[in-house]
Amino acid sequence: MASDPRWAGPVNNLAWLCVETGRGDEGLVLAMKAVELAPRDGYSWGTLGRGFMEAGVVDSAIVAYERAVAFLGATNDGVAR
């Protein structure tokens, strides 16, 4: 992130780490930021879905997971163009 804080990849990675280590609120905020930075990145949408599931917001998780699947199926690298 230090080299380019606008890049969604590191933000998404940090979000996933937070969600998986019991810092779900922070992870959810970061996942939302990653999706904002790269709205067509399926991996970021997947992390957002995981964050919503941890928070118990199932309806939003489903929407995020559906978007993740849509984008991850679009190209081999997970980013729709």
DOGU-593477 format. One record per residue (C-alpha): residue number from 1; residue in three letters; x, y, z. Coordinates in pm, whole numbers, plus 32768, in hexadecimal, padded with zeros to 4 digits. Example, Ala and Ser with C-alpha at 12.3 -4.5 7.8 and 13.67 -1.06 7.14 Angstrom:
BEGIN
+-----+------+------+------+------+
: seq : type :    X :    Y :    Z :
+-----+------+------+------+------+
:   1 :  ALA : 84CE : 7E3E : 830C :
:   2 :  SER : 8557 : 7F96 : 82CA :
+-----+------+------+------+------+
END
This chain:
BEGIN
+-----+------+------+------+------+
: seq : type :    X :    Y :    Z :
+-----+------+------+------+------+
:   1 :  MET : 8000 : 8000 : 8000 :
:   2 :  ALA : 8120 : 80EA : 8041 :
:   3 :  SER : 8184 : 80F1 : 7ED3 :
:   4 :  ASP : 8023 : 813A : 7E56 :
:   5 :  PRO : 7F14 : 815B : 7F61 :
:   6 :  ARG : 7E07 : 816B : 7E57 :
:   7 :  TRP : 7E4B : 8006 : 7DE7 :
:   8 :  ALA : 7D35 : 7F1F : 7E5D :
:   9 :  GLY : 7E06 : 7DE1 : 7E79 :
:  10 :  PRO : 7EBE : 7E32 : 7FBC :
:  11 :  VAL : 7D85 : 7ECE : 8051 :
:  12 :  ASN : 7CC5 : 7D90 : 8002 :
:  13 :  ASN : 7DD8 : 7CB7 : 8096 :
:  14 :  LEU : 7DD7 : 7D7F : 81D7 :
:  15 :  ALA : 7C5B : 7D6D : 81E2 :
:  16 :  TRP : 7C67 : 7BF1 : 81C4 :
:  17 :  LEU : 7D6E : 7BDA : 82D5 :
:  18 :  CYS : 7C9C : 7CB1 : 83BE :
:  19 :  VAL : 7B5F : 7BE7 : 837F :
:  20 :  GLU : 7C16 : 7A9E : 83B7 :
:  21 :  THR : 7CC0 : 7B0D : 84F9 :
:  22 :  GLY : 7B94 : 7B90 : 85B6 :
:  23 :  ARG : 7BA4 : 7CFA : 854A :
:  24 :  GLY : 7A6D : 7CE2 : 8475 :
:  25 :  ASP : 79F8 : 7E4A : 8498 :
:  26 :  GLU : 7B44 : 7ECD : 841B :
:  27 :  GLY : 7B4E : 7DC5 : 830B :
:  28 :  LEU : 79F5 : 7E21 : 8290 :
:  29 :  VAL : 7A55 : 7F90 : 8272 :
:  30 :  LEU : 7B90 : 7F32 : 81B3 :
:  31 :  ALA : 7AD2 : 7E43 : 80D0 :
:  32 :  MET : 79DE : 7F5A : 807B :
:  33 :  LYS : 7B08 : 8037 : 8029 :
:  34 :  ALA : 7B9E : 7F29 : 7F49 :
:  35 :  VAL : 7A56 : 7F0A : 7E8A :
:  36 :  GLU : 7A46 : 8085 : 7E6C :
:  37 :  LEU : 7BA7 : 808B : 7DDD :
:  38 :  ALA : 7B6D : 7F6B : 7CEB :
:  39 :  PRO : 79F8 : 7F31 : 7CBC :
:  40 :  ARG : 7A32 : 7E23 : 7BB6 :
:  41 :  ASP : 7B24 : 7D52 : 7C88 :
:  42 :  GLY : 7A81 : 7C08 : 7CE1 :
:  43 :  TYR : 7B76 : 7BBF : 7DFA :
:  44 :  SER : 7B1C : 7D01 : 7EAE :
:  45 :  TRP : 79AA : 7CAE : 7E8C :
:  46 :  GLY : 79F0 : 7B56 : 7F20 :
:  47 :  THR : 7A9E : 7BF0 : 804A :
:  48 :  LEU : 797E : 7CE0 : 8077 :
:  49 :  GLY : 7890 : 7BB9 : 8078 :
:  50 :  ARG : 7962 : 7B0E : 8182 :
:  51 :  GLY : 7961 : 7C4C : 8252 :
:  52 :  PHE : 77E9 : 7C69 : 823B :
:  53 :  MET : 77C2 : 7AFB : 829F :
:  54 :  GLU : 789C : 7B33 : 83D3 :
:  55 :  ALA : 77C5 : 7C60 : 842B :
:  56 :  GLY : 7688 : 7B93 : 8401 :
:  57 :  VAL : 7608 : 7C62 : 82DD :
:  58 :  VAL : 75AB : 7B39 : 8204 :
:  59 :  ASP : 74E2 : 7BF1 : 80F8 :
:  60 :  SER : 7604 : 7CDA : 80AE :
:  61 :  ALA : 76F6 : 7BB5 : 80B2 :
:  62 :  ILE : 7629 : 7B02 : 7FAA :
:  63 :  VAL : 762C : 7C34 : 7EC9 :
:  64 :  ALA : 77A5 : 7C5B : 7EF3 :
:  65 :  TYR : 77E4 : 7AEA : 7EAE :
:  66 :  GLU : 770A : 7AF8 : 7D76 :
:  67 :  ARG : 77D7 : 7C1C : 7CF6 :
:  68 :  ALA : 7918 : 7B61 : 7D47 :
:  69 :  VAL : 78A5 : 7A36 : 7C7D :
:  70 :  ALA : 783A : 7B13 : 7B5C :
:  71 :  PHE : 798D : 7BBF : 7B4B :
:  72 :  LEU : 7A66 : 7A91 : 7B91 :
:  73 :  GLY : 79BD : 79DC : 7A74 :
:  74 :  ALA : 7A02 : 7AFD : 7986 :
:  75 :  THR : 7B7C : 7ACE : 795F :
:  76 :  ASN : 7C8C : 79E5 : 79D6 :
:  77 :  ASP : 7D20 : 7AE3 : 7AC8 :
:  78 :  GLY : 7BDA : 7B3B : 7B7A :
:  79 :  VAL : 7BBA : 7C9D : 7AF6 :
:  80 :  ALA : 7AAE : 7CEA : 79F5 :
:  81 :  ARG : 7B17 : 7DD7 : 78E4 :
+-----+------+------+------+------+
END
